[in-house]
Amino acid sequence: MAFLFQKFQEAVKVLAKNPLFTKNPLFARDPRRLQFEADMNRLFLFTSYNRLGMDATEADAEEIIDMASKASFADQQKQVQENIHSQVKSFCMHMDGILLPDEPAESPEKSKDAVRKSGLSFAVGRTSPPTDMADTIPTTRPLGRSELSQQLKDEIGYTLDIKPSRIPHKHAGQGLFIDGEADVGSIIAIYPGVVYSPAHYQYIPGYPRVDAQNPYLITRYDGTVINAQPWGLGADTREVWHGLTVPNSNPTKQGDEKSDRLWRMLSKPLEAKRVQHGRDAIERRNPLAFAHFANHPAKDMVPNVMLCPYDFPLTEKDMRVYIPNVPVANEEVGMKRFGSFWFKSGRSRINGSDTPILKTIVLVATRALCNEEVLLNYRLSNSKRRPSWYTPVDEGEDRRRWS
């Protein structure tokens, strides 16, 4: 597999210089689009390589590399979604195996519960939760977060830790570490929190200067913003989580210079009376829901993960409990971007489908990882003054990302 991965790495470098990207007039007018397609091209290679598994042959690898140079962007994007969804599905099955108690097949009452298991049919599409919602959440084994995390490592080979970063900078704070081993193309972490479409930016705490004192915000290429601040370190329960408040305490991460006064202010419920927050039960012990603690690499360090947008289909109700995100509104308003402005464009659809989705982000390994700190290229805008700890990984990528 090491030899095959070397071929993929070489393909990544070659495709980055592909004239189809670099000389296309469309991309000259829209560098942001160029960077998005280049990122998706890399994700196609990495996640497809991961899906090949240990039985992959050189012919299989060459076929994928050939597809990466010829397949349309839409086809590559669809394949990346399928590759990521396959991994998420496997993760959810492992979590079910760890958390859901064994139930005798002959018990009619338990059989009814088994249909629900981690399914959330009671939560999808409702405008308000039933008064006894806590009673409808399936019973899980009473495992603490650390015990659950260790059992997940036993199942998939790795889990995550949060501890002091090894980045040599006074503002490094806490960092995200992988405990165990993961292959290239693996989902390393999920970015948790409240999801805001462009139509609901005004409900992000601190609007319009939403990022002034909040390093836990992240933005997808389509303008979707995820605020991980309310998630913090998760919790020790499976609960109906609204994402309306900020935890009383959070470990600091890179660039986090908040005051106690600000924490108290942001801990108040959001004043979003016109929108409906999520009504879904979420597994708050999720061992992979810590992508918001990944730090940016210091000078002479190289990122080992990259962002990947993942559209979780809400029709997968048995898996919903393990997706650590809630939308600020149950119904998304379609928006189109013109320059720095967003305009409403009717109901939102994904790939021409009416399937309801939840827009999320995962971190994908760009090489094999083993007991090390997880490093993500933040790609901060070069149109603003950057913090002292930020060293650009690639100025061209930063510029195209925020053009």
C-alpha positions in Angstrom: 0.0 0.0 0.0 2.9 2.4 0.6 4.0 2.1 -3.0 0.4 2.8 -4.2 0.2 5.8 -1.9 3.4 7.2 -3.4 1.7 7.0 -6.8 -1.2 8.9 -5.5 1.0 11.6 -4.0 2.7 12.0 -7.3 -0.7 12.2 -9.0 -1.7 15.0 -6.6 1.3 17.1 -7.6 0.7 16.5 -11.3 -3.0 17.3 -11.2 -2.3 20.5 -9.3 -0.5 21.8 -12.4 -3.2 20.5 -14.8 -3.8 23.1 -17.6 -7.5 22.2 -17.3 -7.4 24.2 -14.0 -4.5 26.6 -14.4 -5.4 27.9 -17.9 -9.2 27.8 -17.8 -10.6 31.3 -18.4 -13.5 30.5 -16.0 -11.0 30.0 -13.2 -9.2 33.2 -14.1 -12.4 35.0 -13.3 -13.2 32.9 -10.3 -10.0 31.8 -8.4 -12.2 30.6 -5.5 -13.8 28.0 -7.8 -10.4 26.9 -9.0 -9.3 26.2 -5.4 -12.5 24.4 -4.6 -12.1 22.1 -7.5 -8.4 21.5 -6.8 -9.3 20.6 -3.2 -12.1 18.2 -4.4 -9.6 16.6 -6.8 -7.3 15.9 -3.9 -10.1 14.6 -1.8 -11.2 12.3 -4.6 -7.7 10.7 -4.8 -7.3 10.4 -1.0 -10.8 9.0 -0.1 -10.8 6.7 -3.2 -7.4 5.4 -2.2 -8.8 4.8 1.3 -11.8 3.0 0.0 -9.6 0.6 -2.1 -8.5 -1.0 1.1 -5.6 -3.4 1.7 -6.5 -5.6 -1.3 -5.9 -2.7 -3.8 -3.7 -3.4 -6.8 -1.5 -1.1 -8.8 -4.1 -1.4 -11.7 -6.8 -0.2 -9.3 -4.7 2.8 -8.2 -3.9 3.7 -11.8 -7.6 3.6 -12.8 -8.5 6.1 -10.0 -5.6 8.4 -11.0 -6.8 8.3 -14.5 -10.4 9.1 -13.4 -9.1 12.0 -11.4 -7.6 13.6 -14.5 -10.7 13.0 -16.7 -13.9 12.8 -14.6 -16.0 15.9 -14.3 -16.0 18.0 -11.2 -19.6 16.9 -10.5 -18.7 13.3 -10.7 -15.7 13.6 -8.5 -17.7 15.6 -5.9 -20.4 12.9 -5.9 -17.8 10.2 -5.5 -16.1 12.0 -2.6 -19.5 12.2 -0.9 -20.1 8.5 -1.4 -16.6 7.7 0.0 -17.1 9.8 3.1 -20.6 8.5 3.6 -19.3 5.0 3.5 -16.8 5.8 6.3 -19.4 7.6 8.4 -21.7 4.7 8.1 -19.0 2.3 9.3 -18.2 4.6 12.2 -21.9 4.7 13.2 -22.1 0.9 13.1 -19.1 0.7 15.4 -20.7 3.2 17.8 -24.0 1.3 17.8 -22.1 -1.9 18.6 -20.4 -0.2 21.5 -23.3 1.8 23.0 -26.5 -0.1 22.2 -27.3 -2.9 24.7 -28.0 -6.4 23.4 -31.7 -7.1 23.3 -33.5 -10.5 23.2 -35.2 -11.0 19.9 -38.3 -12.6 21.6 -39.2 -9.4 23.5 -41.9 -7.5 21.7 -41.3 -4.3 23.6 -37.6 -4.4 23.1 -38.1 -5.3 19.5 -40.0 -2.0 19.1 -37.1 -0.2 20.7 -34.7 -2.0 18.3 -36.5 -0.5 15.4 -35.7 2.9 16.8 -32.2 2.1 18.3 -30.4 5.3 17.4 -33.1 6.2 14.9 -34.7 9.6 15.5 -38.0 9.4 13.6 -39.6 11.3 16.5 -37.2 14.2 15.9 -37.2 14.7 12.2 -39.7 17.2 10.8 -41.3 18.2 14.1 -41.7 21.8 15.1 -41.5 21.1 18.8 -40.4 18.1 20.9 -42.8 16.0 22.9 -42.8 16.6 26.6 -41.5 13.1 27.3 -38.8 13.2 24.7 -36.1 12.2 27.2 -38.1 8.9 27.6 -38.0 8.2 23.9 -34.2 8.4 23.6 -33.0 4.8 23.3 -31.1 3.5 26.3 -27.3 3.2 25.9 -24.6 1.6 27.9 -23.4 3.8 30.8 -20.0 4.5 29.4 -18.0 7.6 30.2 -16.4 9.6 27.4 -12.9 8.2 28.0 -14.1 4.6 28.2 -16.1 5.0 25.0 -13.2 6.6 23.3 -10.9 3.7 24.2 -13.5 1.2 22.9 -13.7 3.0 19.6 -9.9 2.9 19.3 -10.1 -0.9 19.8 -12.7 -1.1 17.0 -11.3 1.3 14.3 -7.6 1.7 15.4 -7.7 5.3 16.6 -9.4 7.9 18.7 -8.7 11.5 19.6 -7.2 13.3 22.6 -7.1 17.0 23.5 -3.9 18.1 25.3 -1.4 20.9 25.2 -0.2 21.6 21.6 3.4 20.9 20.6 3.4 24.0 18.4 6.2 26.3 19.7 4.1 29.4 20.2 2.6 31.0 23.3 -0.9 31.1 21.7 -0.9 27.5 20.7 -3.2 26.5 23.6 -4.7 23.0 23.4 -4.2 20.8 20.4 -5.9 17.8 18.8 -4.0 14.5 18.8 -4.7 11.2 17.2 -4.2 8.3 19.5 -3.5 5.2 17.4 -3.1 4.9 13.6 -5.2 6.0 10.6 -4.6 5.5 6.9 -4.6 8.3 4.3 -8.1 9.3 3.3 -9.6 8.4 6.7 -12.0 10.6 8.5 -10.0 11.8 11.5 -12.5 14.2 13.1 -15.9 15.8 12.6 -16.5 19.5 13.1 -19.4 19.8 15.6 -21.7 22.7 16.4 -24.5 24.8 15.1 -24.9 25.1 11.3 -25.8 28.5 9.8 -26.7 29.0 6.1 -26.0 32.4 4.6 -29.7 33.3 5.1 -29.2 33.0 8.9 -25.9 34.7 9.5 -27.5 37.4 11.6 -28.2 34.7 14.3 -24.5 33.9 14.8 -23.5 35.3 18.2 -21.6 38.6 17.9 -23.0 39.4 14.4 -21.8 41.1 12.3 -18.3 40.7 13.8 -18.8 37.1 14.4 -15.2 36.1 14.3 -13.8 38.9 16.5 -13.5 36.7 19.6 -14.6 33.2 18.4 -11.9 31.0 16.9 -14.4 28.1 16.7 -16.1 29.2 13.5 -15.5 27.6 10.2 -16.9 28.2 6.7 -17.5 25.9 3.8 -17.1 27.0 0.2 -20.8 27.2 -0.2 -21.0 29.8 2.6 -22.3 27.5 5.3 -20.8 28.5 8.7 -20.4 26.1 11.6 -20.0 27.4 15.1 -18.4 24.8 17.4 -18.3 27.1 20.5 -21.6 25.7 21.9 -20.3 22.1 21.6 -17.1 22.6 23.6 -15.9 19.3 24.8 -19.2 17.6 24.3 -20.9 15.9 27.4 -21.4 12.6 29.1 -24.9 12.0 27.7 -27.0 11.3 24.7 -29.5 14.1 24.7 -31.7 16.4 22.7 -29.2 19.1 22.0 -30.3 22.6 20.7 -26.9 24.2 20.6 -28.3 27.3 22.2 -25.8 27.9 25.0 -22.0 27.9 25.4 -20.5 25.6 28.0 -19.3 27.2 31.2 -15.7 26.2 30.5 -13.7 25.3 27.4 -10.0 24.6 27.0 -8.3 27.3 25.0 -7.1 26.6 21.4 -4.9 28.4 19.0 -5.9 32.0 18.7 -8.4 31.8 21.6 -8.0 35.0 23.7 -11.5 35.3 25.2 -12.3 37.0 28.5 -14.6 35.7 31.2 -17.0 38.6 30.4 -17.2 37.5 26.8 -17.8 33.9 27.8 -20.7 35.0 30.0 -22.2 37.1 27.2 -22.0 34.2 24.7 -23.5 31.8 27.1 -26.8 33.5 26.9 -29.4 31.8 24.6 -29.4 33.1 21.0 -32.2 35.5 20.3 -33.4 33.7 17.2 -37.2 33.6 17.8 -37.9 33.5 14.1 -35.9 30.3 13.4 -36.3 26.8 14.7 -33.2 25.0 16.1 -32.7 21.3 15.9 -34.8 18.9 17.8 -32.6 15.9 17.4 -31.0 13.6 20.0 -27.3 13.8 19.6 -24.6 11.5 21.1 -22.6 14.1 23.0 -19.9 11.5 23.9 -18.9 11.3 20.2 -15.1 10.6 20.3 -14.5 12.1 16.9 -16.4 15.4 17.4 -13.3 17.5 18.1 -12.2 18.9 14.8 -12.5 22.4 16.2 -9.3 21.8 18.3 -7.0 21.1 15.3 -4.3 23.8 15.2 -2.6 25.5 12.2 1.0 24.2 11.7 3.9 26.4 12.7 6.7 27.4 10.3 8.4 24.3 8.8 5.5 22.1 9.8 3.1 20.5 7.3 -0.6 20.0 7.7 -1.7 16.3 7.8 -5.4 16.7 7.3 -7.7 18.8 5.0 -11.3 20.0 5.2 -13.9 18.0 3.4 -17.5 19.2 3.1 -20.0 16.4 3.8 -23.7 16.6 3.2 -25.3 14.2 5.6 -28.6 12.8 4.3 -31.2 13.2 7.0 -33.0 10.2 5.6 -30.3 8.1 7.4 -32.2 8.3 10.7 -30.3 5.6 12.4 -27.0 7.5 11.9 -28.3 11.0 12.8 -27.5 10.6 16.5 -23.7 10.5 15.7 -23.6 13.6 13.5 -22.7 16.3 16.1 -24.4 19.2 14.4 -27.8 21.0 14.5 -29.1 23.5 12.0 -30.1 26.9 13.3 -33.2 26.5 11.1 -35.0 23.3 10.1 -35.8 24.7 6.7 -32.9 26.0 4.7 -33.3 29.0 2.4 -31.5 28.8 -1.0 -28.9 31.5 -1.5 -26.7 32.6 -4.3 -23.4 34.5 -3.9 -22.5 37.5 -6.0 -19.1 38.9 -4.9 -19.3 39.4 -1.2 -23.1 39.5 -1.2 -25.7 36.7 -0.7 -29.2 36.8 -2.2 -32.2 34.4 -1.7 -32.8 32.1 -4.6 -35.7 29.9 -3.4 -35.6 26.5 -1.7 -32.3 24.7 -1.4 -31.5 21.6 -3.3 -28.4 19.3 -3.4 -27.5 17.8 -6.8 -31.0 18.4 -8.0 -32.5 16.2 -5.3 -35.1 17.0 -2.7 -33.4 14.8 -0.1 -33.0 16.8 3.1 -29.4 17.2 4.1 -27.4 18.6 7.0 -24.2 20.4 5.8 -21.2 19.4 7.8 -17.4 19.3 7.6 -15.0 16.5 8.4 -11.2 16.4 8.5 -9.6 13.9 6.1 -6.0 12.5 6.5 -3.7 13.5 3.7 -1.2 10.8 4.8 -1.0 7.9 7.2 -1.1 9.2 10.8 0.2 7.7 14.0 0.1 9.1 17.5 0.7 12.7 16.5 -0.9 16.2 16.6 -3.5 16.8 13.9 -2.6 19.9 11.9 -5.0 21.8 9.6 -4.1 24.6 7.1 -6.4 27.4 8.4 -6.1 29.4 5.1 -6.7 32.7 6.8 -7.6 35.6 4.5 -4.7 37.7 3.4 -6.9 40.7 3.1 -6.9 41.2 6.8 -4.1 41.5 9.4 -3.2 38.0 10.4 -2.4 36.9 14.0 1.3 36.5 15.0 1.1 32.7 15.2 -0.1 32.3 11.6 2.5 31.2 9.0 0.9 30.6 5.6 1.3 27.1 4.2 0.6 28.3 0.6 -0.1 32.0 -0.1 -1.7 31.2 -3.4 -4.2 28.9 -1.8 -5.1 31.5 0.8 -5.6 34.1 -1.9 -7.7 31.9 -4.1 -9.8 30.6 -1.2 -10.9 34.1 -0.2 -10.9 35.8 -3.6 
